[in-house]
């Protein structure tokens, strides 16, 4: 795997996790329970994905691919939820943008991995 691409992905996931934590905290104080829960879950998934990426000796192609797909789905769902509140809430707007950036970085990394992975 390209180290620069992996670094880009890790940075996008970290930014997403941080934005989600901040958004979840703000949402909870504003009575937006569904958005808060979605953001908290997204932060957890991003954190887990980063940890898995950093343990390169423990990689399993099928598990890693599945986790990357799950992370992309979670980030998309969180982005969609936050986008509904983006006009009235700056933290939701920022969170949606961070989720979108994480999705783009993950998709880019998955695309590069698919060409490098052996076919079973």
Backbone bond lengths (Angstrom), bond angles and torsions (degrees), N, CA, C in turn:
res aa  C-N    CA-C-N  psi(-1)  N-CA   C-N-CA  omega(-1)  CA-C   N-CA-C  phi
1 X - - - 1.449 - - 1.519 109.21 -
2 X 1.296 114.83 141.47 1.451 122.33 178.95 1.534 109.48 -66.78
3 X 1.335 117.79 117.42 1.473 120.16 -178.15 1.531 113.50 -59.51
4 X 1.324 117.63 -36.19 1.470 120.18 179.81 1.525 110.51 -66.53
5 X 1.328 116.96 -39.88 1.456 120.57 179.08 1.529 110.62 -68.17
6 X 1.325 115.68 -39.20 1.464 119.65 177.63 1.527 109.84 -63.74
7 X 1.329 117.67 -41.98 1.465 121.33 178.35 1.527 111.02 -62.52
8 X 1.318 116.53 -42.41 1.465 121.75 178.16 1.531 110.37 -60.18
9 X 1.309 115.59 -42.25 1.463 120.91 179.88 1.532 110.85 -67.29
10 X 1.317 116.65 -44.34 1.466 120.43 178.73 1.528 110.77 -61.04
11 X 1.321 116.87 -40.80 1.465 120.17 179.57 1.527 111.27 -66.57
12 X 1.322 116.81 -40.29 1.473 120.02 178.26 1.522 110.87 -66.14
13 X 1.324 117.15 -40.33 1.464 120.75 178.57 1.528 110.61 -66.36
14 X 1.321 116.99 -39.94 1.464 120.32 178.89 1.529 111.12 -65.07
15 X 1.324 116.20 -43.60 1.467 120.04 178.10 1.524 110.64 -62.76
16 X 1.316 116.46 -40.51 1.463 120.87 178.47 1.527 110.54 -63.68
17 X 1.326 116.08 -46.51 1.460 120.18 179.59 1.523 110.58 -58.14
18 X 1.325 116.85 -45.47 1.467 120.46 -179.28 1.522 111.73 -64.76
19 X 1.331 116.89 -43.68 1.468 120.29 178.93 1.521 110.61 -63.41
20 X 1.325 116.53 -39.53 1.469 120.62 -179.97 1.527 111.84 -66.04
21 X 1.319 116.76 -40.44 1.470 120.05 178.32 1.525 110.26 -63.41
22 X 1.320 116.16 -45.21 1.471 120.07 179.41 1.519 110.97 -64.25
23 X 1.324 116.94 -41.31 1.460 120.82 -179.24 1.537 110.70 -67.18
24 X 1.325 116.17 -43.46 1.471 120.06 179.44 1.522 110.98 -59.55
25 X 1.318 116.00 -42.04 1.462 120.26 179.75 1.525 111.09 -64.59
26 X 1.334 116.44 -45.47 1.465 120.60 179.17 1.529 111.07 -66.08
27 X 1.342 116.25 -41.46 1.467 120.10 179.55 1.521 111.77 -60.22
28 X 1.315 115.64 -41.61 1.467 119.61 -178.84 1.523 110.85 -59.80
29 X 1.322 116.45 -37.99 1.454 121.03 178.67 1.518 113.48 -74.18
30 X 1.337 116.34 -16.07 1.463 121.16 -178.97 1.527 112.09 -104.69
31 X 1.320 117.14 5.99 1.456 120.89 178.55 1.520 114.95 74.24
32 X 1.324 117.17 23.63 1.471 120.59 178.49 1.531 108.89 -102.62
33 X 1.321 115.30 75.00 1.461 121.78 -173.59 1.514 114.91 -61.04
34 X 1.343 117.16 -43.87 1.465 119.23 -178.29 1.527 110.71 -63.86
35 X 1.315 116.84 -44.24 1.463 121.04 179.95 1.530 110.19 -65.07
36 X 1.328 116.77 -42.30 1.468 120.99 178.81 1.522 110.96 -60.29
37 X 1.326 116.49 -44.44 1.458 120.52 179.51 1.522 112.44 -65.54
38 X 1.330 115.96 -41.66 1.461 120.92 178.94 1.532 109.71 -62.13
39 X 1.317 116.66 -44.91 1.466 120.82 -179.77 1.528 111.64 -65.47
40 X 1.325 117.20 -41.17 1.469 120.33 178.86 1.529 110.51 -63.20
41 X 1.330 116.35 -42.40 1.465 119.61 178.29 1.522 111.33 -64.90
42 X 1.316 117.01 -41.03 1.464 121.03 179.88 1.532 110.12 -63.54
43 X 1.317 117.07 -41.87 1.469 120.67 178.10 1.524 110.38 -59.82
44 X 1.324 116.96 -42.85 1.472 120.97 179.69 1.521 111.53 -64.93
45 X 1.326 117.27 -42.93 1.461 120.84 -179.67 1.527 109.96 -64.94
46 X 1.324 117.70 -43.80 1.466 120.86 178.61 1.526 111.15 -61.89
47 X 1.320 117.06 -41.88 1.460 121.21 178.59 1.528 110.51 -61.72
48 X 1.319 116.58 -45.06 1.465 120.35 179.28 1.527 110.98 -63.90
49 X 1.333 116.90 -41.29 1.462 120.55 179.00 1.528 110.65 -61.34
50 X 1.326 116.49 -43.53 1.470 119.52 178.82 1.521 110.99 -61.31
51 X 1.312 116.81 -43.88 1.467 120.35 -179.83 1.527 110.82 -61.58
52 X 1.318 116.41 -41.94 1.464 119.72 178.99 1.526 111.18 -64.12
53 X 1.322 116.60 -41.11 1.465 120.22 -179.54 1.527 111.68 -63.64
54 X 1.311 116.51 -34.94 1.456 120.78 -177.36 1.524 113.44 -76.35
55 X 1.314 117.89 -14.70 1.468 122.57 178.19 1.526 109.21 -98.47
56 X 1.303 116.81 68.62 1.457 121.56 -171.88 1.534 113.19 -62.68
57 X 1.323 118.57 -30.21 1.463 120.49 179.83 1.522 112.11 -70.61
58 X 1.313 117.22 -19.32 1.458 121.09 -178.22 1.518 113.87 -99.78
59 X 1.339 117.28 11.55 1.465 120.23 -176.92 1.515 112.13 -69.37
60 X 1.297 115.44 135.62 1.457 123.91 167.74 1.527 105.04 -122.47
61 X 1.315 117.23 126.32 1.457 121.62 -172.81 1.523 111.79 -57.00
62 X 1.320 118.27 -46.09 1.465 120.40 -177.93 1.518 111.88 -66.97
63 X 1.308 116.90 -42.65 1.462 120.70 179.82 1.525 110.04 -66.81
64 X 1.328 116.99 -43.96 1.463 120.52 -179.18 1.528 110.47 -63.42
65 X 1.317 116.99 -43.34 1.465 120.67 179.06 1.522 110.64 -62.26
66 X 1.304 116.67 -43.65 1.466 121.33 178.93 1.527 111.15 -62.84
67 X 1.315 116.98 -42.27 1.465 120.39 -179.89 1.520 110.66 -67.83
68 X 1.324 116.92 -37.70 1.464 119.74 178.03 1.524 110.35 -64.61
69 X 1.314 117.25 -42.02 1.464 120.99 177.80 1.524 110.78 -63.60
70 X 1.315 116.62 -40.66 1.466 121.39 177.79 1.527 110.79 -63.36
71 X 1.313 116.51 -42.62 1.461 120.88 179.44 1.524 110.32 -63.20
72 X 1.312 116.61 -42.87 1.466 120.70 178.08 1.534 110.02 -61.08
73 X 1.329 117.25 -45.54 1.471 120.22 179.88 1.521 111.33 -62.99
74 X 1.334 117.26 -40.74 1.466 120.73 -179.40 1.519 110.17 -66.70
75 X 1.326 117.04 -43.27 1.470 120.37 179.11 1.524 111.38 -64.49
76 X 1.307 117.09 -38.75 1.472 119.81 177.67 1.522 111.08 -64.85
77 X 1.321 116.79 -42.49 1.465 120.69 179.73 1.525 110.94 -64.88
78 X 1.323 116.69 -41.42 1.462 120.80 179.25 1.523 110.13 -66.50
79 X 1.315 116.25 -42.46 1.465 120.16 177.93 1.522 111.29 -59.56
80 X 1.318 116.28 -44.30 1.469 120.42 -179.65 1.524 110.98 -62.96
81 X 1.319 117.23 -41.54 1.470 120.70 179.20 1.526 110.32 -65.16
82 X 1.321 116.52 -47.24 1.465 119.78 -178.53 1.524 111.69 -67.70
83 X 1.320 117.28 -33.44 1.463 120.66 179.81 1.526 111.36 -61.08
84 X 1.331 117.13 -29.00 1.463 120.36 178.34 1.529 111.98 -66.02
85 X 1.332 116.95 -22.60 1.468 121.43 -177.51 1.526 112.22 -110.88
86 X 1.325 117.27 1.90 1.469 121.57 -170.29 1.524 114.10 -61.25
87 X 1.317 117.68 -32.71 1.463 119.48 -178.58 1.527 112.45 -70.62
88 X 1.320 116.83 -29.05 1.461 119.13 -178.19 1.526 112.88 -104.81
89 X 1.327 116.71 -6.38 1.455 119.63 -173.98 1.525 110.97 -138.94
90 X 1.324 116.34 112.29 1.467 121.58 -179.34 1.526 111.79 -62.88
91 X 1.334 117.49 -38.79 1.461 119.18 -178.78 1.535 110.65 -67.09
92 X 1.321 118.33 -33.81 1.463 120.55 176.15 1.535 110.91 -69.57
93 X 1.324 116.64 -38.32 1.464 120.03 177.60 1.523 110.71 -62.60
94 X 1.316 116.27 -45.07 1.465 120.95 179.70 1.524 111.17 -66.18
95 X 1.311 116.59 -38.62 1.459 121.09 179.62 1.530 110.41 -65.13
96 X 1.321 116.94 -45.27 1.468 120.74 178.79 1.527 110.46 -59.50
97 X 1.318 116.84 -41.95 1.463 120.55 179.37 1.529 111.28 -64.97
98 X 1.320 117.12 -42.08 1.462 121.08 179.45 1.531 110.53 -65.20
99 X 1.324 116.47 -39.19 1.472 120.25 177.22 1.527 110.49 -63.32
100 X 1.318 116.41 -43.07 1.467 120.28 179.15 1.522 111.35 -62.86
101 X 1.321 117.03 -39.81 1.467 120.83 178.13 1.530 110.88 -65.26
102 X 1.331 116.87 -39.21 1.464 120.44 177.94 1.525 110.51 -64.04
103 X 1.320 116.84 -41.74 1.466 120.66 177.93 1.520 110.24 -59.94
104 X 1.315 117.20 -46.98 1.467 120.24 -179.01 1.532 111.32 -61.30
105 X 1.326 116.89 -42.61 1.467 120.61 -179.99 1.519 111.15 -66.13
106 X 1.334 116.76 -41.31 1.470 120.49 179.70 1.530 110.64 -66.34
107 X 1.321 117.27 -42.69 1.465 120.11 179.55 1.527 110.97 -64.21
108 X 1.322 116.60 -39.39 1.460 120.82 177.82 1.532 110.09 -62.57
109 X 1.316 116.55 -44.68 1.459 120.68 -179.74 1.525 110.87 -66.14
110 X 1.316 116.83 -42.25 1.466 119.60 178.43 1.523 111.10 -62.36
111 X 1.323 116.81 -39.04 1.457 120.78 178.37 1.516 111.59 -61.76
112 X 1.321 116.67 -40.55 1.467 119.57 179.62 1.525 111.01 -72.56
113 X 1.320 117.01 -32.39 1.455 120.59 179.05 1.516 112.15 -70.19
114 X 1.333 116.78 -36.86 1.469 119.50 -176.54 1.516 111.36 -62.68
115 X 1.319 117.19 -33.01 1.455 120.00 178.14 1.517 112.08 -74.99
116 X 1.316 117.13 -23.47 1.461 121.08 -176.59 1.529 113.13 -97.54
117 X 1.336 117.31 -12.48 1.460 120.98 -177.26 1.515 111.65 -82.20
118 X 1.338 116.20 138.94 1.457 119.02 175.93 1.521 110.58 -68.57
119 X 1.321 116.43 144.27 1.457 122.00 178.85 1.520 108.06 -89.45
120 X 1.331 116.69 130.29 1.467 120.76 -177.99 1.519 111.40 -77.61
